Amino acid sequence: MAQKILVIEDEPTLARLLSYNLTQEGYHTKVVDHGGDGLQEALQQSYDLIVLDIMLPGLNGFEVLQKLRQKGSTTPVIILTARNAEEEVVQGLKHGADDYITKPFGVAELLARVSAVLRRTQSEDPSAGGAKSSEKVIQAGELYIYPEKYEVVLGGESIPLRPKEFEVLLYLVQRPGVVVTRDDLMNIVWGFDYIGGQRTVDVHVSSLRKKLEMNQQSVQIDSIRGVGYKLIANLVKK
């Protein structure tokens, strides 16, 4: 069964280019040219992937992405950004984007990124290998990780994490006190065929750190300048 891709893009020429090439590759595509309409379509229908432009009428791409994640949508999203717009990439990743494509782009890059994101998200099964574990519970300080359920509890409170944040945390917690390089995290969590850069790792770790370090000192993620990260789990005094 062909995978379904929603394209939210208001520039007619680019929208036709995206739809044509994705269709030629065997995907079912639907194009929406308005941010608000795209949000409703994404919430009401099931899609395997969303290609989302930033500059849209109605709601912009960041607003669409933020509302999707707030409503619990886990559909992978690739954002379309302007050339040399690193702040757009960072903001998009913080809001929950899975990847980005910088305009202008070639058809080969588009198809490669779409294929890579779909391949990664399809393999995100808690029983799979990689950064996941078959252990039922993994503990570090007051942190409890349930790999099979993708759940994290810290200090008795559930911590909502995006899938990649969860996998980064799981990989770090299995190596307490050990420095893990950005390249290691990129290869294990995102895969060797991931096209994005190390900035993706930094953004996810930054978001993860903020969620973990709120009102607790049991677990923290330290940055090792120029190398990577390590997780520190302190013993809790009774």
Solvent accessible surface area in square Angstrom, and as a share of the most:
residue,aa,sasa,rsa
1,M,227,1.02
2,A,36,0.28
3,Q,44,0.20
4,K,68,0.29
5,I,0,0.00
6,L,0,0.00
7,V,0,0.00
8,I,0,0.00
9,E,1,0.01
10,D,55,0.29
11,E,78,0.35
12,P,82,0.52
13,T,85,0.49
14,L,27,0.14
15,A,8,0.06
16,R,153,0.56
17,L,72,0.36
18,L,0,0.00
19,S,28,0.18
20,Y,135,0.51
21,N,20,0.10
22,L,0,0.00
23,T,72,0.42
24,Q,123,0.55
25,E,97,0.44
26,G,45,0.43
27,Y,28,0.11
28,H,114,0.51
29,T,39,0.22
30,K,91,0.39
31,V,58,0.33
32,V,18,0.10
33,D,86,0.45
34,H,62,0.28
35,G,0,0.00
36,G,18,0.17
37,D,80,0.41
38,G,0,0.00
39,L,8,0.04
40,Q,88,0.39
41,E,30,0.14
42,A,12,0.10
43,L,64,0.32
44,Q,128,0.57
45,Q,94,0.42
46,S,90,0.58
47,Y,24,0.09
48,D,58,0.30
49,L,0,0.00
50,I,1,0.01
51,V,0,0.00
52,L,0,0.00
53,D,5,0.03
54,I,6,0.03
55,M,141,0.63
56,L,20,0.10
57,P,58,0.36
58,G,61,0.59
59,L,43,0.22
60,N,53,0.27
61,G,0,0.00
62,F,25,0.10
63,E,65,0.29
64,V,0,0.00
65,L,0,0.00
66,Q,73,0.33
67,K,75,0.32
68,L,0,0.00
69,R,52,0.19
70,Q,131,0.58
71,K,130,0.55
72,G,55,0.53
73,S,22,0.14
74,T,105,0.61
75,T,28,0.16
76,P,13,0.08
77,V,0,0.00
78,I,0,0.00
79,I,0,0.00
80,L,0,0.00
81,T,2,0.01
82,A,50,0.39
83,R,148,0.54
84,N,141,0.72
85,A,11,0.09
86,E,104,0.47
87,E,119,0.53
88,E,30,0.13
89,V,14,0.08
90,V,17,0.09
91,Q,76,0.34
92,G,0,0.00
93,L,1,0.00
94,K,106,0.45
95,H,44,0.20
96,G,3,0.03
97,A,2,0.02
98,D,32,0.16
99,D,1,0.00
100,Y,43,0.16
101,I,0,0.00
102,T,42,0.24
103,K,55,0.23
104,P,102,0.64
105,F,30,0.13
106,G,41,0.39
107,V,58,0.33
108,A,81,0.63
109,E,60,0.27
110,L,1,0.00
111,L,36,0.18
112,A,45,0.35
113,R,19,0.07
114,V,0,0.00
115,S,40,0.26
116,A,3,0.02
117,V,0,0.00
118,L,8,0.04
119,R,119,0.43
120,R,19,0.07
121,T,36,0.21
122,Q,120,0.53
123,S,66,0.42
124,E,41,0.19
125,D,70,0.36
126,P,40,0.25
127,S,100,0.64
128,A,41,0.32
129,G,54,0.52
130,G,68,0.65
131,A,2,0.02
132,K,23,0.10
133,S,18,0.12
134,S,103,0.66
135,E,104,0.47
136,K,154,0.65
137,V,70,0.40
138,I,25,0.13
139,Q,109,0.49
140,A,10,0.08
141,G,23,0.22
142,E,59,0.26
143,L,0,0.00
144,Y,75,0.29
145,I,0,0.00
146,Y,57,0.22
147,P,0,0.00
148,E,95,0.43
149,K,122,0.52
150,Y,57,0.22
151,E,77,0.34
152,V,4,0.02
153,V,38,0.22
154,L,10,0.05
155,G,47,0.45
156,G,69,0.67
157,E,122,0.55
158,S,86,0.55
159,I,28,0.14
160,P,107,0.67
161,L,36,0.18
162,R,44,0.16
163,P,49,0.31
164,K,17,0.07
165,E,0,0.00
166,F,3,0.01
167,E,5,0.02
168,V,0,0.00
169,L,0,0.00
170,L,0,0.00
171,Y,23,0.09
172,L,1,0.00
173,V,7,0.04
174,Q,67,0.30
175,R,83,0.30
176,P,78,0.49
177,G,41,0.40
178,V,83,0.48
179,V,60,0.34
180,V,5,0.03
181,T,48,0.28
182,R,43,0.16
183,D,78,0.41
184,D,61,0.32
185,L,0,0.00
186,M,17,0.08
187,N,46,0.24
188,I,66,0.33
189,V,7,0.04
190,W,3,0.01
191,G,22,0.21
192,F,174,0.72
193,D,65,0.34
194,Y,18,0.07
195,I,75,0.38
196,G,14,0.13
197,G,36,0.35
198,Q,81,0.36
199,R,114,0.42
200,T,1,0.01
201,V,0,0.00
202,D,31,0.16
203,V,4,0.02
204,H,6,0.03
205,V,0,0.00
206,S,36,0.23
207,S,21,0.13
208,L,0,0.00
209,R,57,0.21
210,K,131,0.56
211,K,60,0.25
212,L,1,0.00
213,E,69,0.31
214,M,133,0.59
215,N,146,0.75
216,Q,21,0.09
217,Q,144,0.64
218,S,6,0.04
219,V,1,0.00
220,Q,64,0.28
221,I,3,0.02
222,D,43,0.22
223,S,66,0.42
224,I,50,0.26
225,R,232,0.85
226,G,72,0.70
227,V,68,0.39
228,G,0,0.00
229,Y,10,0.04
230,K,51,0.22
231,L,0,0.00
232,I,45,0.23
233,A,39,0.30
234,N,63,0.32
235,L,174,0.87
236,V,61,0.35
237,K,193,0.82
238,K,232,0.98
